[in-house]
Amino acid sequence: MKNGRTHPGSWRRSHAVDKPASLLGQMPNTGRATLPEDFPPVVYVPRSESDDPQQSRVMLRTTADGRVALLAYSALDRFHEGVGAEVPWVLVTIEDLQQIYEQSPYELLLMDVRVPQESRRGPWHVG
């Protein structure tokens, strides 16, 4: 995982994936998740604030219907527009997403979604 503050990016279409474990489904004989072909190789996800970025954890979100979601963004400008420029982030690979799921299972992986300004303070929780 890479931490940072700036990175150029481009827009991708927004989409949500239900049930990441099966989201993605399992590839035969590997136990690894599969992703849509157009899924970016790295994504930005919200992380907890910490003086040591290596000690920070990803932040998960509870949706209106009570499901736990990991928000992911294909570009830094989309991250800033989606959750706010003040929110710390970490750049993760597809393999990192699997590790995050194994440590803190989430029910949805939401890509490039915009959280309304009035909802950005909560309900976040550490994954």
Contacts in CASP RR format, 6 or more apart in sequence:
PFRMAT RR
TARGET T0000
AUTHOR 0000-0000-0000
METHOD contacts of the structure
MODEL  1
MKNGRTHPGSWRRSHAVDKPASLLGQMPNTGRATLPEDFPPVVYVPRSES
DDPQQSRVMLRTTADGRVALLAYSALDRFHEGVGAEVPWVLVTIEDLQQI
YEQSPYELLLMDVRVPQESRRGPWHVG
1 90 0 8 1.000
1 91 0 8 1.000
1 92 0 8 1.000
1 93 0 8 1.000
1 96 0 8 1.000
2 90 0 8 1.000
2 91 0 8 1.000
3 47 0 8 1.000
3 53 0 8 1.000
3 56 0 8 1.000
3 88 0 8 1.000
3 89 0 8 1.000
3 90 0 8 1.000
3 91 0 8 1.000
4 53 0 8 1.000
4 89 0 8 1.000
4 90 0 8 1.000
4 91 0 8 1.000
6 76 0 8 1.000
7 44 0 8 1.000
7 75 0 8 1.000
7 76 0 8 1.000
7 91 0 8 1.000
8 75 0 8 1.000
8 76 0 8 1.000
9 74 0 8 1.000
9 75 0 8 1.000
9 76 0 8 1.000
9 77 0 8 1.000
9 78 0 8 1.000
10 74 0 8 1.000
10 75 0 8 1.000
11 74 0 8 1.000
11 75 0 8 1.000
11 78 0 8 1.000
11 112 0 8 1.000
12 38 0 8 1.000
12 40 0 8 1.000
12 74 0 8 1.000
12 75 0 8 1.000
12 78 0 8 1.000
12 111 0 8 1.000
12 112 0 8 1.000
13 112 0 8 1.000
14 111 0 8 1.000
14 112 0 8 1.000
14 113 0 8 1.000
15 36 0 8 1.000
15 111 0 8 1.000
15 112 0 8 1.000
16 108 0 8 1.000
16 109 0 8 1.000
16 110 0 8 1.000
16 111 0 8 1.000
16 113 0 8 1.000
17 23 0 8 1.000
17 24 0 8 1.000
17 36 0 8 1.000
17 108 0 8 1.000
17 109 0 8 1.000
17 110 0 8 1.000
17 111 0 8 1.000
18 107 0 8 1.000
18 108 0 8 1.000
19 107 0 8 1.000
19 108 0 8 1.000
20 33 0 8 1.000
20 70 0 8 1.000
20 97 0 8 1.000
20 101 0 8 1.000
20 105 0 8 1.000
20 106 0 8 1.000
20 107 0 8 1.000
20 108 0 8 1.000
20 109 0 8 1.000
21 33 0 8 1.000
21 101 0 8 1.000
21 105 0 8 1.000
23 33 0 8 1.000
23 34 0 8 1.000
23 35 0 8 1.000
23 109 0 8 1.000
24 33 0 8 1.000
24 34 0 8 1.000
24 35 0 8 1.000
25 33 0 8 1.000
25 34 0 8 1.000
26 32 0 8 1.000
26 33 0 8 1.000
26 34 0 8 1.000
27 33 0 8 1.000
27 34 0 8 1.000
32 98 0 8 1.000
33 97 0 8 1.000
33 98 0 8 1.000
33 101 0 8 1.000
35 94 0 8 1.000
39 94 0 8 1.000
40 74 0 8 1.000
41 93 0 8 1.000
41 94 0 8 1.000
42 91 0 8 1.000
42 92 0 8 1.000
42 93 0 8 1.000
42 94 0 8 1.000
43 72 0 8 1.000
43 73 0 8 1.000
43 74 0 8 1.000
43 91 0 8 1.000
43 92 0 8 1.000
43 97 0 8 1.000
43 111 0 8 1.000
44 72 0 8 1.000
44 73 0 8 1.000
44 74 0 8 1.000
44 75 0 8 1.000
44 76 0 8 1.000
44 78 0 8 1.000
44 79 0 8 1.000
44 89 0 8 1.000
44 90 0 8 1.000
44 91 0 8 1.000
44 92 0 8 1.000
45 58 0 8 1.000
45 59 0 8 1.000
45 70 0 8 1.000
45 71 0 8 1.000
45 72 0 8 1.000
45 73 0 8 1.000
45 89 0 8 1.000
45 90 0 8 1.000
45 92 0 8 1.000
45 100 0 8 1.000
46 58 0 8 1.000
46 59 0 8 1.000
46 71 0 8 1.000
46 79 0 8 1.000
46 83 0 8 1.000
46 87 0 8 1.000
46 88 0 8 1.000
46 89 0 8 1.000
46 124 0 8 1.000
47 53 0 8 1.000
47 56 0 8 1.000
47 57 0 8 1.000
47 58 0 8 1.000
47 59 0 8 1.000
47 88 0 8 1.000
47 89 0 8 1.000
47 90 0 8 1.000
48 56 0 8 1.000
48 57 0 8 1.000
48 58 0 8 1.000
48 59 0 8 1.000
48 88 0 8 1.000
48 126 0 8 1.000
49 56 0 8 1.000
49 88 0 8 1.000
50 56 0 8 1.000
50 88 0 8 1.000
53 88 0 8 1.000
53 90 0 8 1.000
56 88 0 8 1.000
56 90 0 8 1.000
57 104 0 8 1.000
57 126 0 8 1.000
57 127 0 8 1.000
58 70 0 8 1.000
58 90 0 8 1.000
58 92 0 8 1.000
58 100 0 8 1.000
58 104 0 8 1.000
58 126 0 8 1.000
58 127 0 8 1.000
59 87 0 8 1.000
59 124 0 8 1.000
59 125 0 8 1.000
59 126 0 8 1.000
59 127 0 8 1.000
60 68 0 8 1.000
60 69 0 8 1.000
60 70 0 8 1.000
60 104 0 8 1.000
60 106 0 8 1.000
60 124 0 8 1.000
60 125 0 8 1.000
60 126 0 8 1.000
60 127 0 8 1.000
61 68 0 8 1.000
61 69 0 8 1.000
61 70 0 8 1.000
61 71 0 8 1.000
61 110 0 8 1.000
61 115 0 8 1.000
61 122 0 8 1.000
61 123 0 8 1.000
61 124 0 8 1.000
61 125 0 8 1.000
62 68 0 8 1.000
62 69 0 8 1.000
62 123 0 8 1.000
62 125 0 8 1.000
63 69 0 8 1.000
63 108 0 8 1.000
67 107 0 8 1.000
67 108 0 8 1.000
68 105 0 8 1.000
68 106 0 8 1.000
68 107 0 8 1.000
68 108 0 8 1.000
68 125 0 8 1.000
69 106 0 8 1.000
69 107 0 8 1.000
69 108 0 8 1.000
69 109 0 8 1.000
69 110 0 8 1.000
70 97 0 8 1.000
70 100 0 8 1.000
70 101 0 8 1.000
70 106 0 8 1.000
70 108 0 8 1.000
70 109 0 8 1.000
70 110 0 8 1.000
71 82 0 8 1.000
71 83 0 8 1.000
71 110 0 8 1.000
71 113 0 8 1.000
71 115 0 8 1.000
72 92 0 8 1.000
72 97 0 8 1.000
72 109 0 8 1.000
72 110 0 8 1.000
72 111 0 8 1.000
72 112 0 8 1.000
73 79 0 8 1.000
73 82 0 8 1.000
73 83 0 8 1.000
73 89 0 8 1.000
73 111 0 8 1.000
73 112 0 8 1.000
74 111 0 8 1.000
74 112 0 8 1.000
76 89 0 8 1.000
78 112 0 8 1.000
79 87 0 8 1.000
79 89 0 8 1.000
81 114 0 8 1.000
82 112 0 8 1.000
82 113 0 8 1.000
82 114 0 8 1.000
82 115 0 8 1.000
83 115 0 8 1.000
83 120 0 8 1.000
84 120 0 8 1.000
87 120 0 8 1.000
92 100 0 8 1.000
97 109 0 8 1.000
100 106 0 8 1.000
100 127 0 8 1.000
103 127 0 8 1.000
104 127 0 8 1.000
END
